[in-house]
Amino acid sequence: MAIVGAARWEDLALIFVGKGLRKFPIEYFESGALDRARAWLLAP
């Protein structure tokens, strides 16, 4: 799961989605990094 948003929301967003408790990877990307988030999702 890739989440894109303002840096100030990173900690709360990752707690909300349960990063570290899920069986799949979750990463947070700052606003404006949509291309990086998509590339991360599509990486093998």
PDB file of N, H, CA, C and O in Angstrom:
ATOM      1  N   MET A   1       0.859  -1.160   0.000  1.00  0.00           N
ATOM      2  CA  MET A   1       0.000   0.000   0.000  1.00  0.00           C
ATOM      3  C   MET A   1       0.906   1.223   0.000  1.00  0.00           C
ATOM      4  O   MET A   1       1.845   1.307   0.792  1.00  0.00           O
ATOM      5  N   ALA A   2       0.632   2.139  -0.860  1.00  0.00           N
ATOM      6  H   ALA A   2      -0.131   2.071  -1.504  1.00  0.00           H
ATOM      7  CA  ALA A   2       1.350   3.408  -0.897  1.00  0.00           C
ATOM      8  C   ALA A   2       0.384   4.515  -0.491  1.00  0.00           C
ATOM      9  O   ALA A   2      -0.732   4.603  -1.003  1.00  0.00           O
ATOM     10  N   ILE A   3       0.825   5.343   0.421  1.00  0.00           N
ATOM     11  H   ILE A   3       1.731   5.272   0.837  1.00  0.00           H
ATOM     12  CA  ILE A   3       0.027   6.475   0.881  1.00  0.00           C
ATOM     13  C   ILE A   3       0.788   7.735   0.522  1.00  0.00           C
ATOM     14  O   ILE A   3       1.987   7.836   0.781  1.00  0.00           O
ATOM     15  N   VAL A   4       0.104   8.688  -0.069  1.00  0.00           N
ATOM     16  H   VAL A   4      -0.870   8.606  -0.280  1.00  0.00           H
ATOM     17  CA  VAL A   4       0.722   9.956  -0.442  1.00  0.00           C
ATOM     18  C   VAL A   4      -0.005  11.070   0.288  1.00  0.00           C
ATOM     19  O   VAL A   4      -1.231  11.161   0.232  1.00  0.00           O
ATOM     20  N   GLY A   5       0.753  11.919   0.974  1.00  0.00           N
ATOM     21  H   GLY A   5       1.749  11.845   1.020  1.00  0.00           H
ATOM     22  CA  GLY A   5       0.135  13.017   1.703  1.00  0.00           C
ATOM     23  C   GLY A   5       1.164  13.949   2.309  1.00  0.00           C
ATOM     24  O   GLY A   5       2.368  13.798   2.103  1.00  0.00           O
ATOM     25  N   ALA A   6       0.667  14.907   3.056  1.00  0.00           N
ATOM     26  H   ALA A   6      -0.311  15.030   3.223  1.00  0.00           H
ATOM     27  CA  ALA A   6       1.528  15.882   3.715  1.00  0.00           C
ATOM     28  C   ALA A   6       2.383  15.191   4.776  1.00  0.00           C
ATOM     29  O   ALA A   6       1.930  14.262   5.445  1.00  0.00           O
ATOM     30  N   ALA A   7       3.612  15.651   4.920  1.00  0.00           N
ATOM     31  H   ALA A   7       3.981  16.405   4.376  1.00  0.00           H
ATOM     32  CA  ALA A   7       4.555  15.049   5.860  1.00  0.00           C
ATOM     33  C   ALA A   7       3.998  15.024   7.280  1.00  0.00           C
ATOM     34  O   ALA A   7       4.272  14.091   8.035  1.00  0.00           O
ATOM     35  N   ARG A   8       3.232  16.023   7.644  1.00  0.00           N
ATOM     36  H   ARG A   8       3.010  16.781   7.031  1.00  0.00           H
ATOM     37  CA  ARG A   8       2.729  16.106   9.021  1.00  0.00           C
ATOM     38  C   ARG A   8       1.760  14.974   9.366  1.00  0.00           C
ATOM     39  O   ARG A   8       1.511  14.730  10.547  1.00  0.00           O
ATOM     40  N   TRP A   9       1.206  14.276   8.370  1.00  0.00           N
ATOM     41  H   TRP A   9       1.409  14.474   7.411  1.00  0.00           H
ATOM     42  CA  TRP A   9       0.246  13.207   8.604  1.00  0.00           C
ATOM     43  C   TRP A   9       0.863  11.818   8.561  1.00  0.00           C
ATOM     44  O   TRP A   9       0.172  10.824   8.786  1.00  0.00           O
ATOM     45  N   GLU A  10       2.142  11.741   8.278  1.00  0.00           N
ATOM     46  H   GLU A  10       2.704  12.548   8.096  1.00  0.00           H
ATOM     47  CA  GLU A  10       2.773  10.435   8.078  1.00  0.00           C
ATOM     48  C   GLU A  10       2.587   9.499   9.278  1.00  0.00           C
ATOM     49  O   GLU A  10       2.103   8.380   9.111  1.00  0.00           O
ATOM     50  N   ASP A  11       2.956   9.930  10.456  1.00  0.00           N
ATOM     51  H   ASP A  11       3.349  10.840  10.591  1.00  0.00           H
ATOM     52  CA  ASP A  11       2.859   9.057  11.628  1.00  0.00           C
ATOM     53  C   ASP A  11       1.432   8.590  11.869  1.00  0.00           C
ATOM     54  O   ASP A  11       1.196   7.403  12.097  1.00  0.00           O
ATOM     55  N   LEU A  12       0.488   9.507  11.823  1.00  0.00           N
ATOM     56  H   LEU A  12       0.679  10.471  11.638  1.00  0.00           H
ATOM     57  CA  LEU A  12      -0.907   9.141  12.065  1.00  0.00           C
ATOM     58  C   LEU A  12      -1.448   8.197  10.987  1.00  0.00           C
ATOM     59  O   LEU A  12      -2.175   7.250  11.286  1.00  0.00           O
ATOM     60  N   ALA A  13      -1.089   8.465   9.750  1.00  0.00           N
ATOM     61  H   ALA A  13      -0.499   9.235   9.507  1.00  0.00           H
ATOM     62  CA  ALA A  13      -1.568   7.613   8.657  1.00  0.00           C
ATOM     63  C   ALA A  13      -1.022   6.196   8.794  1.00  0.00           C
ATOM     64  O   ALA A  13      -1.751   5.227   8.581  1.00  0.00           O
ATOM     65  N   LEU A  14       0.249   6.070   9.146  1.00  0.00           N
ATOM     66  H   LEU A  14       0.841   6.857   9.318  1.00  0.00           H
ATOM     67  CA  LEU A  14       0.844   4.746   9.262  1.00  0.00           C
ATOM     68  C   LEU A  14       0.292   3.989  10.469  1.00  0.00           C
ATOM     69  O   LEU A  14       0.157   2.767  10.421  1.00  0.00           O
ATOM     70  N   ILE A  15      -0.022   4.690  11.530  1.00  0.00           N
ATOM     71  H   ILE A  15       0.088   5.684  11.569  1.00  0.00           H
ATOM     72  CA  ILE A  15      -0.679   4.054  12.669  1.00  0.00           C
ATOM     73  C   ILE A  15      -2.079   3.601  12.263  1.00  0.00           C
ATOM     74  O   ILE A  15      -2.489   2.484  12.579  1.00  0.00           O
ATOM     75  N   PHE A  16      -2.806   4.463  11.568  1.00  0.00           N
ATOM     76  H   PHE A  16      -2.472   5.370  11.311  1.00  0.00           H
ATOM     77  CA  PHE A  16      -4.173   4.159  11.153  1.00  0.00           C
ATOM     78  C   PHE A  16      -4.243   2.893  10.303  1.00  0.00           C
ATOM     79  O   PHE A  16      -5.137   2.067  10.489  1.00  0.00           O
ATOM     80  N   VAL A  17      -3.303   2.741   9.373  1.00  0.00           N
ATOM     81  H   VAL A  17      -2.577   3.412   9.222  1.00  0.00           H
ATOM     82  CA  VAL A  17      -3.342   1.572   8.483  1.00  0.00           C
ATOM     83  C   VAL A  17      -2.637   0.354   9.078  1.00  0.00           C
ATOM     84  O   VAL A  17      -2.670  -0.727   8.489  1.00  0.00           O
ATOM     85  N   GLY A  18      -2.008   0.515  10.225  1.00  0.00           N
ATOM     86  H   GLY A  18      -1.981   1.393  10.703  1.00  0.00           H
ATOM     87  CA  GLY A  18      -1.375  -0.615  10.901  1.00  0.00           C
ATOM     88  C   GLY A  18      -0.092  -1.082  10.262  1.00  0.00           C
ATOM     89  O   GLY A  18       0.134  -2.286  10.141  1.00  0.00           O
ATOM     90  N   LYS A  19       0.757  -0.156   9.848  1.00  0.00           N
ATOM     91  H   LYS A  19       0.573   0.822   9.945  1.00  0.00           H
ATOM     92  CA  LYS A  19       2.037  -0.555   9.255  1.00  0.00           C
ATOM     93  C   LYS A  19       2.799  -1.413  10.260  1.00  0.00           C
ATOM     94  O   LYS A  19       2.898  -1.066  11.437  1.00  0.00           O
ATOM     95  N   GLY A  20       3.326  -2.515   9.793  1.00  0.00           N
ATOM     96  H   GLY A  20       3.246  -2.796   8.837  1.00  0.00           H
ATOM     97  CA  GLY A  20       4.031  -3.446  10.651  1.00  0.00           C
ATOM     98  C   GLY A  20       3.138  -4.559  11.182  1.00  0.00           C
ATOM     99  O   GLY A  20       3.630  -5.582  11.657  1.00  0.00           O
ATOM    100  N   LEU A  21       1.854  -4.363  11.103  1.00  0.00           N
ATOM    101  H   LEU A  21       1.454  -3.532  10.717  1.00  0.00           H
ATOM    102  CA  LEU A  21       0.899  -5.374  11.554  1.00  0.00           C
ATOM    103  C   LEU A  21       0.235  -6.088  10.388  1.00  0.00           C
ATOM    104  O   LEU A  21      -0.411  -7.120  10.572  1.00  0.00           O
ATOM    105  N   ARG A  22       0.390  -5.548   9.204  1.00  0.00           N
ATOM    106  H   ARG A  22       0.915  -4.709   9.054  1.00  0.00           H
ATOM    107  CA  ARG A  22      -0.227  -6.115   7.996  1.00  0.00           C
ATOM    108  C   ARG A  22       0.735  -7.090   7.336  1.00  0.00           C
ATOM    109  O   ARG A  22       1.941  -7.045   7.577  1.00  0.00           O
ATOM    110  N   LYS A  23       0.196  -7.969   6.505  1.00  0.00           N
ATOM    111  H   LYS A  23      -0.784  -8.005   6.309  1.00  0.00           H
ATOM    112  CA  LYS A  23       1.010  -8.954   5.798  1.00  0.00           C
ATOM    113  C   LYS A  23       1.526  -8.430   4.460  1.00  0.00           C
ATOM    114  O   LYS A  23       2.053  -9.190   3.648  1.00  0.00           O
ATOM    115  N   PHE A  24       1.372  -7.140   4.241  1.00  0.00           N
ATOM    116  H   PHE A  24       0.943  -6.522   4.900  1.00  0.00           H
ATOM    117  CA  PHE A  24       1.842  -6.536   3.001  1.00  0.00           C
ATOM    118  C   PHE A  24       2.577  -5.241   3.343  1.00  0.00           C
ATOM    119  O   PHE A  24       2.325  -4.639   4.387  1.00  0.00           O
ATOM    120  N   PRO A  25       3.484  -4.815   2.466  1.00  0.00           N
ATOM    121  CA  PRO A  25       4.263  -3.598   2.745  1.00  0.00           C
ATOM    122  C   PRO A  25       3.416  -2.326   2.609  1.00  0.00           C
ATOM    123  O   PRO A  25       2.523  -2.236   1.765  1.00  0.00           O
ATOM    124  N   ILE A  26       3.721  -1.368   3.451  1.00  0.00           N
ATOM    125  H   ILE A  26       4.446  -1.440   4.136  1.00  0.00           H
ATOM    126  CA  ILE A  26       3.047  -0.071   3.434  1.00  0.00           C
ATOM    127  C   ILE A  26       4.128   1.003   3.507  1.00  0.00           C
ATOM    128  O   ILE A  26       4.996   0.959   4.379  1.00  0.00           O
ATOM    129  N   GLU A  27       4.073   1.950   2.605  1.00  0.00           N
ATOM    130  H   GLU A  27       3.368   1.986   1.897  1.00  0.00           H
ATOM    131  CA  GLU A  27       5.032   3.060   2.604  1.00  0.00           C
ATOM    132  C   GLU A  27       4.291   4.376   2.463  1.00  0.00           C
ATOM    133  O   GLU A  27       3.224   4.443   1.852  1.00  0.00           O
ATOM    134  N   TYR A  28       4.867   5.415   3.032  1.00  0.00           N
ATOM    135  H   TYR A  28       5.733   5.361   3.528  1.00  0.00           H
ATOM    136  CA  TYR A  28       4.296   6.758   2.982  1.00  0.00           C
ATOM    137  C   TYR A  28       5.198   7.638   2.134  1.00  0.00           C
ATOM    138  O   TYR A  28       6.419   7.620   2.289  1.00  0.00           O
ATOM    139  N   PHE A  29       4.600   8.397   1.248  1.00  0.00           N
ATOM    140  H   PHE A  29       3.608   8.412   1.123  1.00  0.00           H
ATOM    141  CA  PHE A  29       5.332   9.310   0.378  1.00  0.00           C
ATOM    142  C   PHE A  29       4.757  10.708   0.557  1.00  0.00           C
ATOM    143  O   PHE A  29       3.543  10.886   0.655  1.00  0.00           O
ATOM    144  N   GLU A  30       5.639  11.689   0.598  1.00  0.00           N
ATOM    145  H   GLU A  30       6.626  11.544   0.519  1.00  0.00           H
ATOM    146  CA  GLU A  30       5.181  13.066   0.774  1.00  0.00           C
ATOM    147  C   GLU A  30       4.459  13.569  -0.466  1.00  0.00           C
ATOM    148  O   GLU A  30       4.671  13.074  -1.574  1.00  0.00           O
ATOM    149  N   SER A  31       3.609  14.554  -0.259  1.00  0.00           N
ATOM    150  H   SER A  31       3.437  14.956   0.640  1.00  0.00           H
ATOM    151  CA  SER A  31       2.882  15.180  -1.369  1.00  0.00           C
ATOM    152  C   SER A  31       3.861  15.546  -2.471  1.00  0.00           C
ATOM    153  O   SER A  31       4.961  16.029  -2.204  1.00  0.00           O
ATOM    154  N   GLY A  32       3.463  15.320  -3.679  1.00  0.00           N
ATOM    155  H   GLY A  32       2.569  14.928  -3.895  1.00  0.00           H
ATOM    156  CA  GLY A  32       4.325  15.624  -4.816  1.00  0.00           C
ATOM    157  C   GLY A  32       5.158  14.430  -5.250  1.00  0.00           C
ATOM    158  O   GLY A  32       5.853  14.500  -6.263  1.00  0.00           O
ATOM    159  N   ALA A  33       5.102  13.334  -4.501  1.00  0.00           N
ATOM    160  H   ALA A  33       4.537  13.277  -3.678  1.00  0.00           H
ATOM    161  CA  ALA A  33       5.897  12.151  -4.831  1.00  0.00           C
ATOM    162  C   ALA A  33       5.022  11.033  -5.391  1.00  0.00           C
ATOM    163  O   ALA A  33       5.316   9.852  -5.204  1.00  0.00           O
ATOM    164  N   LEU A  34       3.962  11.408  -6.067  1.00  0.00           N
ATOM    165  H   LEU A  34       3.724  12.367  -6.218  1.00  0.00           H
ATOM    166  CA  LEU A  34       3.048  10.412  -6.615  1.00  0.00           C
ATOM    167  C   LEU A  34       3.752   9.465  -7.586  1.00  0.00           C
ATOM    168  O   LEU A  34       3.479   8.264  -7.588  1.00  0.00           O
ATOM    169  N   ASP A  35       4.648   9.993  -8.404  1.00  0.00           N
ATOM    170  H   ASP A  35       4.869  10.968  -8.402  1.00  0.00           H
ATOM    171  CA  ASP A  35       5.384   9.142  -9.344  1.00  0.00           C
ATOM    172  C   ASP A  35       6.255   8.129  -8.609  1.00  0.00           C
ATOM    173  O   ASP A  35       6.334   6.970  -9.016  1.00  0.00           O
ATOM    174  N   ARG A  36       6.907   8.553  -7.534  1.00  0.00           N
ATOM    175  H   ARG A  36       6.844   9.495  -7.203  1.00  0.00           H
ATOM    176  CA  ARG A  36       7.727   7.639  -6.730  1.00  0.00           C
ATOM    177  C   ARG A  36       6.862   6.565  -6.083  1.00  0.00           C
ATOM    178  O   ARG A  36       7.253   5.399  -6.019  1.00  0.00           O
ATOM    179  N   ALA A  37       5.685   6.961  -5.606  1.00  0.00           N
ATOM    180  H   ALA A  37       5.368   7.908  -5.658  1.00  0.00           H
ATOM    181  CA  ALA A  37       4.771   6.004  -4.985  1.00  0.00           C
ATOM    182  C   ALA A  37       4.319   4.965  -6.009  1.00  0.00           C
ATOM    183  O   ALA A  37       4.286   3.773  -5.704  1.00  0.00           O
ATOM    184  N   ARG A  38       3.979   5.394  -7.189  1.00  0.00           N
ATOM    185  H   ARG A  38       4.005   6.362  -7.437  1.00  0.00           H
ATOM    186  CA  ARG A  38       3.560   4.456  -8.240  1.00  0.00           C
ATOM    187  C   ARG A  38       4.690   3.522  -8.612  1.00  0.00           C
ATOM    188  O   ARG A  38       4.476   2.322  -8.786  1.00  0.00           O
ATOM    189  N   ALA A  39       5.911   4.069  -8.737  1.00  0.00           N
ATOM    190  H   ALA A  39       6.085   5.043  -8.596  1.00  0.00           H
ATOM    191  CA  ALA A  39       7.066   3.242  -9.075  1.00  0.00           C
ATOM    192  C   ALA A  39       7.308   2.211  -7.974  1.00  0.00           C
ATOM    193  O   ALA A  39       7.637   1.064  -8.276  1.00  0.00           O
ATOM    194  N   TRP A  40       7.153   2.586  -6.726  1.00  0.00           N
ATOM    195  H   TRP A  40       6.886   3.518  -6.480  1.00  0.00           H
ATOM    196  CA  TRP A  40       7.337   1.670  -5.602  1.00  0.00           C
ATOM    197  C   TRP A  40       6.301   0.546  -5.667  1.00  0.00           C
ATOM    198  O   TRP A  40       6.628  -0.620  -5.443  1.00  0.00           O
ATOM    199  N   LEU A  41       5.065   0.899  -5.971  1.00  0.00           N
ATOM    200  H   LEU A  41       4.800   1.846  -6.152  1.00  0.00           H
ATOM    201  CA  LEU A  41       4.011  -0.109  -6.072  1.00  0.00           C
ATOM    202  C   LEU A  41       4.271  -1.108  -7.190  1.00  0.00           C
ATOM    203  O   LEU A  41       3.965  -2.293  -7.056  1.00  0.00           O
ATOM    204  N   LEU A  42       4.830  -0.635  -8.281  1.00  0.00           N
ATOM    205  H   LEU A  42       5.079   0.327  -8.390  1.00  0.00           H
ATOM    206  CA  LEU A  42       5.050  -1.489  -9.451  1.00  0.00           C
ATOM    207  C   LEU A  42       6.374  -2.238  -9.427  1.00  0.00           C
ATOM    208  O   LEU A  42       6.615  -3.093 -10.278  1.00  0.00           O
ATOM    209  N   ALA A  43       7.233  -1.929  -8.466  1.00  0.00           N
ATOM    210  H   ALA A  43       7.038  -1.234  -7.774  1.00  0.00           H
ATOM    211  CA  ALA A  43       8.548  -2.587  -8.377  1.00  0.00           C
ATOM    212  C   ALA A  43       8.360  -4.063  -8.034  1.00  0.00           C
ATOM    213  O   ALA A  43       7.472  -4.421  -7.260  1.00  0.00           O
ATOM    214  N   PRO A  44       9.201  -4.913  -8.616  1.00  0.00           N
ATOM    215  CA  PRO A  44       9.077  -6.367  -8.357  1.00  0.00           C
ATOM    216  C   PRO A  44       9.388  -6.746  -6.926  1.00  0.00           C
ATOM    217  O   PRO A  44       9.324  -7.923  -6.571  1.00  0.00           O
TER     218      PRO A  44
END
